[in-house]
Amino acid sequence: GRLYNDWYIEKERRKELYASPVYADLSQLKGLPHFLIICGEEDPLNKEAMEFAKMLMEANVTVTFKRVPGAKHGFLVRRGPGYDVAEQLISAAAKQCWQEG
């Protein structure tokens, strides 16, 4: 909420790309490597995650996007519902990076 935002970043800096990547312009996103974006269906930030995925696609960045049904904010840290699905995606993405790199 609002109090968290006050602790996280100064009000005048909240619309900088370092506060949230949705504030980047396309030129700042071009040439980035493949992104894996995973969000919980019930996460209040899932709209921003989808918006960022669309921005990356517009910048010709390869994106894998997964909205995990029933998952809430922080489900990966808390190993909540949907953790197993996300863990498999992360594992597959890491293996692919190691094979390509």
Contact map, one row per residue, 1 for C-alpha under 8 A:
11111000000000000000000000000000000000000000000000000000000000000000000000000000000000000000000000000
11111100000000000000000000000000000000000000000000000000000000000000000000000000000000000000000000000
11111110000000000000000000000000000000000000000000000000000000000000000000000000000000000000000000000
11111111000000000000000000000000000000000000000000000000000000000000000000000000000000000000000000000
11111111111000000000000000000000000000000000000000000000000000000000000000000000000000000000000000000
01111111111000000000000000000000000000000000000000000000000000000000000000000000000000000000000000000
00111111110000000000000000000000000000000000000000000000000000000000000000000000000000000000000000000
00011111110000000000000000000000000000000000000000000000000000000000000000000000000000000000000000000
00001111111011000010000000000000000000000000000000000000000000000000000000000000000000000000000000000
00001111111111000000000000000000000000000000000000000000000000000000000000000000000000000000000000000
00001100111111000000000000000000000000000000000000000000000000000000000000000000000000000000000000000
00000000011111100000000000000000000000000000000000000000000000000000000000000000000000000000000000000
00000000111111110010000000000000000000000000000000000000000000000000000000000000000000000000000000000
00000000111111110011000000000000000000000000000000000000000000000000000000000000000000000000000000000
00000000000111111011001000000000000000000000000000000000000000000000000000000000000000000000000000000
00000000000011111111101100000000000000000000000000000000000000000000000000000000000000000000000000000
00000000000000111111111100000000000000000000000000000000000000000000000000000000000000000000000000000
00000000000000011111100000000000000000000000000000000000000000000000000000000000000000000000000000000
00000000100011111111100000000000000000000000000000000000000000000000000000000000000000000000000000000
00000000000001111111111100000000000000000000000000000000000000000000000000000000000000000000000000000
00000000000000011111111100000000000000000000000000010000000000000000000000000000000000000000000000000
00000000000000001001111100000000000000000000000100110010000000000000000000000000000000000000000000000
00000000000000111001111110000000000000000000000000000000000000000000000000000000000000000000000000000
00000000000000011001111111011000000000000000000000000000000000000000000000000000000000000000000000000
00000000000000000000001111111000000000000000000000000000000000000000000000000000000000000000000000000
00000000000000000000000111111100000000000000000000000011011000000000000000000000000000000000000000000
00000000000000000000000011111100000000000000000000000000001000000000000000000000000000000000000000000
00000000000000000000000111111100000000000000000000000000000000000000000000000000000000000000000000000
00000000000000000000000111111111000000000000000000000001001010000000000000000000000000000000000000000
00000000000000000000000001111111000000000000000000000001001110000000000000000000000000000000000000000
00000000000000000000000000001111100000000000000000000000001110000000000000000000000000000000000000000
00000000000000000000000000001111110000000000000000000000000010000000000000000000000000000000000000000
00000000000000000000000000000011111000000000000000000000000011000000000000000000000000000000000000000
00000000000000000000000000000001111100000000000000000000000011110000000000000000000000000000000000000
00000000000000000000000000000000111110000000000000000000000011110000000000000000000000000000000000000
00000000000000000000000000000000011111000000000000000000000000111000000000000000000000000100100000000
00000000000000000000000000000000001111100000000010001000000000111100000000000000000000000000000000000
00000000000000000000000000000000000111110000000010000000000000001111000000000000000001000000000000000
00000000000000000000000000000000000011111010110010000000000000000111001010000000000000000000000000000
00000000000000000000000000000000000001111110010000000000000000000011111110100000010000000000000000000
00000000000000000000000000000000000000111110010000000000000000000011111100000000000000000000000000000
00000000000000000000000000000000000000011111010000000000000000000000111110000000000000000000000000000
00000000000000000000000000000000000000111111110000000000000000000000001110000000000000000000000000000
00000000000000000000000000000000000000000111111000000000000000000000000010000000000000000000000000000
00000000000000000000000000000000000000100011111110000000000000000000000010000000000000000000000000000
00000000000000000000000000000000000000111111111111000000000000000010000000000000000000000000000000000
00000000000000000000000000000000000000000001111111100000000000000000000000000000000000000000000000000
00000000000000000000010000000000000000000000111111110000000000000000000000000000000000000000000000000
00000000000000000000000000000000000011100000111111111000000000000000000000000000000000000000000000000
00000000000000000000000000000000000000000000011111111100000000001000000000000000000000000000000000000
00000000000000000000010000000000000000000000001111111110000000000000000000000000000000000000000000000
00000000000000000000110000000000000000000000000111111111000000000000000000000000000000000000000000000
00000000000000000000000000000000000010000000000011111111100000101000000000000000000000000000000000000
00000000000000000000000000000000000000000000000001111111110000000000000000000000000000000000000000000
00000000000000000000010001000000000000000000000000111111111000000000000000000000000000000000000000000
00000000000000000000000001001100000000000000000000011111111111100000000000000000000000000000000000000
00000000000000000000000000000000000000000000000000001111111111100000000000000000000000000000000000000
00000000000000000000000001000000000000000000000000000111111110000000000000000000000000000000000000000
00000000000000000000000001101110000000000000000000000011111110000000000000000000000000000000000000000
00000000000000000000000000000110000000000000000000000001111111000000000000000000000000000000000000000
00000000000000000000000000001111111000000000000000000001111111100000000000000000000000000000000000000
00000000000000000000000000000000111000000000000000000001100111110000000000000000000000000000000000000
00000000000000000000000000000000011110000000000000001001100011111000000000000000000000000000000000000
00000000000000000000000000000000011110000000000000000000000001111100000000000000000000000000000000000
00000000000000000000000000000000000111000000000001001000000000111110000000000000000000000000000000000
00000000000000000000000000000000000011100000000000000000000000011111000000000000000000000000000000000
00000000000000000000000000000000000001111000010000000000000000001111100000000000000000000000000000000
00000000000000000000000000000000000001111000000000000000000000000111111000000000010011000000000000000
00000000000000000000000000000000000000011100000000000000000000000011111000000000010000000000000000000
00000000000000000000000000000000000000011100000000000000000000000001111100000000110000000000000000000
00000000000000000000000000000000000000111110000000000000000000000001111110100001110000000000000000000
00000000000000000000000000000000000000011110000000000000000000000000011111100001000000000000000000000
00000000000000000000000000000000000000110111100000000000000000000000001111100000000000000000000000000
00000000000000000000000000000000000000000000000000000000000000000000000111111100000000000000000000000
00000000000000000000000000000000000000010000000000000000000000000000001111111111111000000000000000000
00000000000000000000000000000000000000000000000000000000000000000000000001111111011001000000000000000
00000000000000000000000000000000000000000000000000000000000000000000000001111111000000000000000000000
00000000000000000000000000000000000000000000000000000000000000000000000001111111000000000000000000000
00000000000000000000000000000000000000000000000000000000000000000000000000111111111000000000000000000
00000000000000000000000000000000000000000000000000000000000000000000001100111111111000000000000000000
00000000000000000000000000000000000000000000000000000000000000000000011000100011111100000000000000000
00000000000000000000000000000000000000010000000000000000000000000001111000110011111111000000000000000
00000000000000000000000000000000000000000000000000000000000000000000000000110011111111100000000000000
00000000000000000000000000000000000000000000000000000000000000000000000000000000111111110000000000000
00000000000000000000000000000000000000000000000000000000000000000001000000000000011111111000000000000
00000000000000000000000000000000000001000000000000000000000000000001000000010000011111111100000000000
00000000000000000000000000000000000000000000000000000000000000000000000000000000001111111110000000000
00000000000000000000000000000000000000000000000000000000000000000000000000000000000111111111000000000
00000000000000000000000000000000000000000000000000000000000000000000000000000000000011111111100000000
00000000000000000000000000000000000100000000000000000000000000000000000000000000000001111111110000000
00000000000000000000000000000000000000000000000000000000000000000000000000000000000000111111111000000
00000000000000000000000000000000000000000000000000000000000000000000000000000000000000011111111100000
00000000000000000000000000000000000100000000000000000000000000000000000000000000000000001111111110000
00000000000000000000000000000000000000000000000000000000000000000000000000000000000000000111111111000
00000000000000000000000000000000000000000000000000000000000000000000000000000000000000000011111111100
00000000000000000000000000000000000000000000000000000000000000000000000000000000000000000001111111110
00000000000000000000000000000000000000000000000000000000000000000000000000000000000000000000111111111
00000000000000000000000000000000000000000000000000000000000000000000000000000000000000000000011111111
00000000000000000000000000000000000000000000000000000000000000000000000000000000000000000000001111111
00000000000000000000000000000000000000000000000000000000000000000000000000000000000000000000000111111
00000000000000000000000000000000000000000000000000000000000000000000000000000000000000000000000011111
